[in-house]
Amino acid sequence: MLNFKVFISVSFLFLLSCNNASQKEVAVLEIRIEKDTPPVYAKRFTFGRTNGYKTLYIFGSQNSADTTAVFILYPKTQAKPDLIKNAFYVATPVSHVACMGTVYSTMLQKLNLLQTIVAIENVDYYNNAFIIEGVKQSKIKELSKGPEINVEQTLLLHPDLIITFGMGDPKKDMNDKVLNAGIPAAISLDHLEETPLARAEWIKFVAAFFDKDKLADSLFKITEANYKVLKLITDSLTVKPTVFTDIKYGDAWYMPGGNSYIANLLADAGANYIWKDQKQTGSIPLNFETVYTKAKDADYWINIYMVNSKKELLGYENRYNLFNAFKTGNIYNNNKIANAKNYSIYWEEGICNPDEVLKDLIKIFHPESSTQHQLKYYKKIE
């Protein structure tokens, strides 16, 4: 592991023998690693400066003290520096990016950078008209229709940068041939963050590669302010309805842990998430009987895959009608707007706009507190 979480100043010196047999201390290389303004909520990345160069540190390990990747960003107008061994060097601002995730396309859109996208993973996942049209006109290439990236096509395109998700180490998350070709991969860990604002703050990570730091900071501050105002509403509420999420896949019902992004979002929306006391950050695999025993009387049921109707829901499992939320009609899904392949815009935009998602959830759980709001991402399942 690379250990740059603690920022220090290091000087490398060596002793040179002179003709008179005296020794002089000569500075060969001085590396100054300076602390920069860290993210406020995100825990999986931070900023720094190395000899004046913008530096990004990624924490992909479960031990947050371990740095799994370092990115040193340098101006295109300057020669590539040689500062930290095993760091990834990226010339900025990036002008041609392979955007391997819908959420990152939304971040780029918010930063007015859609025109920099030259490739995506699979157009089937997108609702964005600019990207869909770009693929139709072959201005934007698809690089991974299947589970693996198309290495040959990626090498031919040779983007300045690939933005994708993984576990934080490009050498493990990205194909060796792509990295060896000099195509850097920025691995986002937004999906490992535990709160809505932490996930949204990754716009600052993306913006750094395009020299759009100030714009990202301004955009995030607006999102943060809106979110905090909404949370003040729910903090004052005394009645908080019970809620559970998701549906069974195969033999398991994967319920978000009590410290997960979803659990924290529901708490901020003034809901009493039934599994809030299970402190996992990931999902908990449960069987139907376990979920039914605990959630049968819950007031609400949300986030039910791609389901659009109660009839369709029963097609997956005919015992779903035993839940109180099914009987009372309090089922809401985050697929109000979806493309022809039934992929919801929620996963494309919602992660970047947690304030808008929070508005929807407050409207669902506390309609009396949000009389004017019209649902944007959610719809009631009839």
WORA-V861258 format. One record per pair of residues at least 6 apart in sequence whose ideal C-beta (glycine too) atoms are under 6 Angstrom apart, sorted by the first residue. I is the first residue (numbers start at 1). J is the second residue. Records with the same first field share a line. If there is no record, write none. Layout:
# WORA-V861258
I=J + J
This chain:
# WORA-V861258
1=66
2=67 + 70
4=57 + 67 + 70
5=65 + 67
7=33 + 35 + 48
8=33
9=32
10=31
11=30
12=28 + 29
13=25 + 27
14=28
15=23
16=24 + 26
31=83
32=51
33=48 + 50
34=49
36=47 + 48 + 49
38=46
39=201
41=195 + 197 + 198 + 201
42=193 + 198 + 201
44=59 + 189 + 192
45=58 + 205
46=57
48=55
50=72 + 83
51=83
53=72 + 74
54=73
55=72
56=71 + 208
57=67 + 70
58=68 + 69 + 168
60=68 + 167 + 168 + 169 + 189
61=68
68=168 + 169
69=168 + 169 + 170
70=84 + 87
71=88 + 90
72=87 + 89
73=90 + 92
74=81
76=91
80=89
88=184
90=184
92=209 + 211
93=210 + 211
94=160 + 161 + 209 + 210
95=116
96=118 + 159 + 160
97=116 + 117 + 159 + 161
98=119 + 159 + 162
99=105 + 117 + 120 + 163
100=121 + 164
101=165
102=125 + 126 + 348
103=351
104=163
105=128
106=348 + 349 + 352
107=203 + 206 + 352
108=114
110=219
111=207 + 212 + 215
113=210
114=130
117=140
118=159
119=141 + 143 + 157
121=144
122=142 + 145
123=135 + 142
124=341
125=343
126=132
127=339 + 345 + 348
134=140
141=157
143=149 + 150 + 153 + 154
149=175
151=175 + 177
154=178
155=181
161=184 + 186 + 209
162=185
163=186
165=188 + 191
166=173 + 187
168=187 + 189
170=185 + 187
173=187
174=185
188=202
190=199 + 202
193=199
194=259 + 261 + 281
195=264
196=265 + 354
197=224
199=351
200=223 + 352 + 354
201=220
203=216 + 220
204=216
207=213 + 216
223=355
226=355
227=354 + 355
230=358
231=268
233=369
234=270
237=270
240=270 + 271 + 272
241=271 + 299 + 300 + 365
242=272 + 274 + 298 + 299
243=266 + 271 + 273 + 300
244=274 + 295 + 298 + 301
245=302 + 303
246=303
247=304 + 305
248=288 + 317
252=285
253=286 + 291
254=283 + 285
255=275 + 284 + 286
256=262 + 263 + 283
257=278 + 280 + 281 + 282 + 284
258=275 + 276 + 277 + 278 + 279
259=279 + 281
260=281
263=273 + 276
266=273
269=358 + 361 + 362 + 365
270=365 + 366
271=365
274=294 + 295 + 298
278=284
296=323
297=324
298=325
299=330
300=325 + 330
301=325 + 331
302=332
303=334
304=333
306=342
307=313 + 333
313=320
314=320
320=326
325=331
331=381
332=364 + 378 + 380
333=381
334=344 + 346 + 377 + 378
335=344
336=377 + 378 + 379
337=345
338=344
346=377
350=357 + 377
356=376
359=373
360=375 + 376 + 377 + 378
362=370
363=370 + 373
